[in-house]
Amino acid sequence: MSVARITEISSISSKSFEDAVVQGIDRANKTLKNVKGAWLKDQEVTVENGKVSGYKVILKVTFVLE
């Protein structure tokens, strides 16, 4: 039997939503063991001077407990 936990993280990229997801998962893997998946809960953009300056994602990361 395995037991999993879900934790919520946010990640911001100046490039794209996809890059924000990749950076978030990369960072989660440095702290959490046994990351098995993630669910994209929300996404938003930061606007400066009328232009998109950042892409933010909220991820729910699933990892299996030891």
CORSULWO-V582500 format. One record per residue. N is the residue number from 1. RES is the residue in three letters. OMEGA is omega in radians with two decimals (* if undefined). Layout:
BEGIN
[[N:RES:OMEGA] [N:RES:OMEGA]]
END
This chain:
BEGIN
[[1:MET:3.05] [2:SER:3.12] [3:VAL:-3.12] [4:ALA:3.08] [5:ARG:3.10] [6:ILE:3.09] [7:THR:-3.09] [8:GLU:3.10] [9:ILE:3.02] [10:SER:-3.12] [11:SER:-3.12] [12:ILE:3.09] [13:SER:3.04] [14:SER:-3.08] [15:LYS:-3.02] [16:SER:3.04] [17:PHE:-3.14] [18:GLU:3.12] [19:ASP:3.10] [20:ALA:3.10] [21:VAL:-3.12] [22:VAL:3.12] [23:GLN:3.12] [24:GLY:3.13] [25:ILE:3.10] [26:ASP:-3.13] [27:ARG:3.12] [28:ALA:3.14] [29:ASN:3.12] [30:LYS:-3.09] [31:THR:-3.06] [32:LEU:3.07] [33:LYS:3.03] [34:ASN:3.06] [35:VAL:-3.06] [36:LYS:-3.13] [37:GLY:3.11] [38:ALA:3.12] [39:TRP:3.14] [40:LEU:-3.07] [41:LYS:-3.05] [42:ASP:3.05] [43:GLN:3.14] [44:GLU:3.11] [45:VAL:3.02] [46:THR:-3.11] [47:VAL:3.06] [48:GLU:-3.14] [49:ASN:3.08] [50:GLY:-3.12] [51:LYS:3.11] [52:VAL:-3.12] [53:SER:-3.13] [54:GLY:3.14] [55:TYR:-3.09] [56:LYS:3.05] [57:VAL:3.00] [58:ILE:-3.10] [59:LEU:2.95] [60:LYS:-3.05] [61:VAL:3.12] [62:THR:3.06] [63:PHE:-3.09] [64:VAL:3.11] [65:LEU:3.12] [66:GLU:*]]
END
